[in-house]
């Protein structure tokens, strides 16, 4: 029944034929498989490639969710019940994801914030005139942890001389990711960037406020549909133009998930991402004298030795330690929080059971 939906528009949304192997026999034939294009407070925008509608979670779906990571996010494929002649719908389930990009929520709370699902490639947009290699490494950890291919995009190259750009490009290329350079002012580099975008593949834009993500998106869409705000002159910092995650179909093919600028890039549960991003440090760690070496002050530490002799950049080493320490701290807090939530949940179920028995 749902295979009849698989039109050219549907395929252009990035639909994976493997989804037809998911058991959907428990749902009526008129239910649809659609993709989430935007997440708002308490509601979602969804599309099948032809019709767009607003949707909300069913009560059963809402109360079966045990973690914030199970909520629908931009890029998810969901099973929806269309209502009132396809003007809105009710989401009953989220289909298995190929990838899920997430980070720690901003502030003191320890939980995950979903950025997007079923993403193939992540574009890390960094202003070439203010390239921050440590920030770039944090984005790489996020993407590598999720199995998403990273591409570093150096924007605003019109602000640099050729020699300055070569220097920044060399630094970016040292991070073991593909690098593209663009200028949204004169269009330089966009032919190359467009060549990286494949029909039916999903990409996300990541980067700080003021990096030029919205200007880049306007160039890709061929229109000024998305509002651009100026960067503050006094500190070069940008303002949030994009305020929510949204999925955008490009006429030339490909799907972009635009995200708000991030000023906090904390994360946890990222062991694999750290290992891939800092693979040179991890390889050296195998040569340390002690198997449980923390690479901070131990004698015979191969990592410290490499930093001392200049084989490993000291800022890269410090960023590795900082990201690892933060992740360990957040993980302890998160697991303690989940433990308390489970204890409370068991207590509530026991209370409800006893209440029913007495009634």
Secondary structure by P-SEA (a helix, b strand, c coil): cccccccaaaaaacccccccccccccccccbbbbbbccccccccccccccbbbbbbbcaaaaaacccccccccccbbbbbbbccccccbbbcccccccbbbbcccccccbbbbbccccccbbbbccccccccaaaaaaaaaaaaaacbbbbbbbcccccccaaaaaaaaaaaaaccbbbbbbbcccccaaaaaaaaccccbbbbbbbcccccaaaaaaaaaccccbbbbbcccccccccccccbbbbbbbccbbbbbbbcccccccccccaaaaaaaaaaaaaaaaaccccccccccccccaaaaaaaaccccaaaaaaaaaaaaaaaaaaaaaaaaaaaaaaaaaaaaaaaaaaaaac
